Amino acid sequence: MHLSKRVTVGITCFNARDTVANAIRSAQLQDWPNLEILVVDDASTDGSPEYVASLIADDPRIHLICHHENGGAATARNTIIEAATGDFIVFFDDDDESAANRVMLQVAAIETFEASNGSLPVACYAAGERIYPNGHLKPLPAIGSVGTIPCGTDVADYLLFYRRRRDYFYGSGTPTCALMARRELFQELGGFDPSLKRVEDVDFAIRLALVGGCFIGTAERLFLQHSTPGSDKSPDANRSAEIAVAKKHERYLRSIGRYHYAKYWPNLRYHHFKRQYFRFIAQFILIAARNPVLATSHLLATGPKRLRHERRMNKGNIR
C-alpha cells in the first residue's frame, strides 16, 4: 500500500451544528498519514460555519468552504471534488462517525482490486450501521463485500429496476456516505448531478456501471450513521428524484424494455409511505400488467423486509 498518497476526506454540512463535530473528529482520527479534510457548508442557518471554524482552527489539514446559497448535497460534493488535491476522495456525512481505520481499509481494497484488474474503474463502499432514535441498529453491509464483484450494466439494472444476479451481493446499495474512489474517476464521470436533490448517489453509481465500472466493499463495519429527519428526505422529494433518474437514463432503459417499469415503480414506494393503499394496489396492477414476473418478484423480495424494518424502526425505545 502506498501510504504517501494523499486522501481527501470530504464532509458536507447543512444545519448540522449538533452532529458535525463527531464527523470532523472521526476524520481527524483516521490513521492514514497523508490526509486532507474539506468541509463544505451549504449555506447553513444554524451557526454551523462559525462552529466548524472554531473546531478546525488548530488543524492545518482541514479547510472550510462556505456556500452563500444552498445548492443541495450534490452541489456541495461537487465543490469537494473540485477543491480536492488527494489521489482518493472519501465522503463522510455530517451526522456520521467513521472508524479510525476506514480510510486505510478502503484504500487497501481499491489498490488490491486494481492490482488484479488493471484499468477497470472501481468504487469502494464501506459497510456500516444506522442507528434510529429508538435505539434500533440496522446493519448496512457493503455492496461487493462478498461473492463475485458486481460490475457493469448488471449493477445499473439493479439500481434502476431491481433485476438481480444471484452471484452478486448488492448489500445496502451505493450511498455516498460510504463511498471512496480515485479523484480522477469522480472527475471523469462529471461528479454528482446537481439537479437531483435526492438519490444523486444512485445516479452516480448508475453512470459508473454504464461505463463498465466495478463496485467493491469492505466486510468491516466502518461507520455509524445517525438517522435524522429532513424535508429533503420526504416521500415527495424521493419520488420526484427517483423518477428524474429514470427519465435521465431513458435511452438505456428503453433499449432493454424497462423504461415504463423504472419510471412508475417509485410511485409504489410513495403510496406506501403516504399510506395511500388503494392507489398502491392500482399502481401495482398497472406495472404488473406489463412486467408480471419482475413486478411480483420485486414486491415479494422487498415488501416484507420493508415492513419488518418499519416495525423495528417505529417501536418504542429498545435500549
LINSULHU-V678117 format. One record per residue. RES is the residue in one letter. PHI is phi in whole degrees, -180 to 180 (none if undefined). Layout:
res->RES phi->PHI
res->RES phi->PHI
This chain:
res->M phi->none
res->H phi->-94
res->L phi->-70
res->S phi->-78
res->K phi->-70
res->R phi->-87
res->V phi->-118
res->T phi->-96
res->V phi->-94
res->G phi->-105
res->I phi->-122
res->T phi->-92
res->C phi->-135
res->F phi->-144
res->N phi->48
res->A phi->-122
res->R phi->-55
res->D phi->-78
res->T phi->-126
res->V phi->-66
res->A phi->-61
res->N phi->-66
res->A phi->-65
res->I phi->-65
res->R phi->-62
res->S phi->-69
res->A phi->-70
res->Q phi->-63
res->L phi->-88
res->Q phi->-60
res->D phi->-89
res->W phi->-80
res->P phi->-74
res->N phi->-115
res->L phi->-124
res->E phi->-121
res->I phi->-121
res->L phi->-112
res->V phi->-111
res->V phi->-109
res->D phi->-90
res->D phi->-97
res->A phi->62
res->S phi->-64
res->T phi->-119
res->D phi->-109
res->G phi->86
res->S phi->-58
res->P phi->-59
res->E phi->-66
res->Y phi->-66
res->V phi->-62
res->A phi->-58
res->S phi->-71
res->L phi->-73
res->I phi->-104
res->A phi->-56
res->D phi->-100
res->D phi->-121
res->P phi->-67
res->R phi->-75
res->I phi->-105
res->H phi->-128
res->L phi->-105
res->I phi->-118
res->C phi->-112
res->H phi->-84
res->H phi->-86
res->E phi->-130
res->N phi->-73
res->G phi->-112
res->G phi->96
res->A phi->-61
res->A phi->-62
res->T phi->-64
res->A phi->-64
res->R phi->-69
res->N phi->-65
res->T phi->-62
res->I phi->-63
res->I phi->-61
res->E phi->-68
res->A phi->-88
res->A phi->-64
res->T phi->-116
res->G phi->-76
res->D phi->-70
res->F phi->-123
res->I phi->-123
res->V phi->-125
res->F phi->-107
res->F phi->-113
res->D phi->-83
res->D phi->-74
res->D phi->-121
res->D phi->-114
res->E phi->-127
res->S phi->-114
res->A phi->-65
res->A phi->-65
res->N phi->-100
res->R phi->-61
res->V phi->-60
res->M phi->-57
res->L phi->-72
res->Q phi->-74
res->V phi->-62
res->A phi->-60
res->A phi->-65
res->I phi->-66
res->E phi->-67
res->T phi->-66
res->F phi->-62
res->E phi->-65
res->A phi->-64
res->S phi->-102
res->N phi->-125
res->G phi->62
res->S phi->-93
res->L phi->-60
res->P phi->-66
res->V phi->-146
res->A phi->-122
res->C phi->-116
res->Y phi->-116
res->A phi->-84
res->A phi->-77
res->G phi->-161
res->E phi->-142
res->R phi->-119
res->I phi->-110
res->Y phi->-101
res->P phi->-56
res->N phi->-85
res->G phi->97
res->H phi->-64
res->L phi->-112
res->K phi->-107
res->P phi->-66
res->L phi->-124
res->P phi->-64
res->A phi->-90
res->I phi->-56
res->G phi->72
res->S phi->-85
res->V phi->-140
res->G phi->75
res->T phi->-66
res->I phi->-69
res->P phi->-69
res->C phi->-143
res->G phi->70
res->T phi->-65
res->D phi->-61
res->V phi->-73
res->A phi->-60
res->D phi->-62
res->Y phi->-63
res->L phi->-71
res->L phi->-88
res->F phi->-151
res->Y phi->65
res->R phi->-83
res->R phi->-113
res->R phi->-97
res->R phi->-67
res->D phi->-90
res->Y phi->-102
res->F phi->-109
res->Y phi->-96
res->G phi->53
res->S phi->-103
res->G phi->86
res->T phi->-130
res->P phi->-73
res->T phi->-64
res->C phi->-63
res->A phi->-109
res->L phi->-92
res->M phi->-134
res->A phi->-157
res->R phi->-67
res->R phi->-57
res->E phi->-62
res->L phi->-67
res->F phi->-59
res->Q phi->-68
res->E phi->-64
res->L phi->-87
res->G phi->80
res->G phi->66
res->F phi->-103
res->D phi->-81
res->P phi->-70
res->S phi->-77
res->L phi->-97
res->K phi->-93
res->R phi->-142
res->V phi->50
res->E phi->-65
res->D phi->-70
res->V phi->-65
res->D phi->-61
res->F phi->-60
res->A phi->-66
res->I phi->-62
res->R phi->-64
res->L phi->-64
res->A phi->-63
res->L phi->-71
res->V phi->-103
res->G phi->89
res->G phi->-68
res->C phi->-117
res->F phi->-130
res->I phi->-115
res->G phi->-146
res->T phi->-90
res->A phi->-76
res->E phi->-73
res->R phi->-82
res->L phi->-117
res->F phi->-148
res->L phi->-119
res->Q phi->-102
res->H phi->-95
res->S phi->-71
res->T phi->-131
res->P phi->-79
res->G phi->175
res->S phi->-64
res->D phi->-75
res->K phi->-105
res->S phi->-71
res->P phi->-56
res->D phi->-66
res->A phi->-64
res->N phi->-63
res->R phi->-61
res->S phi->-59
res->A phi->-71
res->E phi->-65
res->I phi->-68
res->A phi->-62
res->V phi->-66
res->A phi->-61
res->K phi->-66
res->K phi->-62
res->H phi->-104
res->E phi->-58
res->R phi->-60
res->Y phi->-65
res->L phi->-64
res->R phi->-67
res->S phi->-66
res->I phi->-116
res->G phi->71
res->R phi->-126
res->Y phi->-65
res->H phi->-57
res->Y phi->-62
res->A phi->-66
res->K phi->-75
res->Y phi->-100
res->W phi->-60
res->P phi->-57
res->N phi->-64
res->L phi->-63
res->R phi->-61
res->Y phi->-61
res->H phi->-64
res->H phi->-65
res->F phi->-65
res->K phi->-88
res->R phi->60
res->Q phi->-99
res->Y phi->-72
res->F phi->-66
res->R phi->-67
res->F phi->-58
res->I phi->-63
res->A phi->-63
res->Q phi->-67
res->F phi->-63
res->I phi->-61
res->L phi->-66
res->I phi->-69
res->A phi->-67
res->A phi->-62
res->R phi->-93
res->N phi->-135
res->P phi->-62
res->V phi->-70
res->L phi->-63
res->A phi->-64
res->T phi->-67
res->S phi->-66
res->H phi->-63
res->L phi->-66
res->L phi->-68
res->A phi->-77
res->T phi->-106
res->G phi->-60
res->P phi->-59
res->K phi->-63
res->R phi->-63
res->L phi->-65
res->R phi->-63
res->H phi->-62
res->E phi->-65
res->R phi->-62
res->R phi->-68
res->M phi->-67
res->N phi->-101
res->K phi->-65
res->G phi->-63
res->N phi->-51
res->I phi->-107
res->R phi->-75
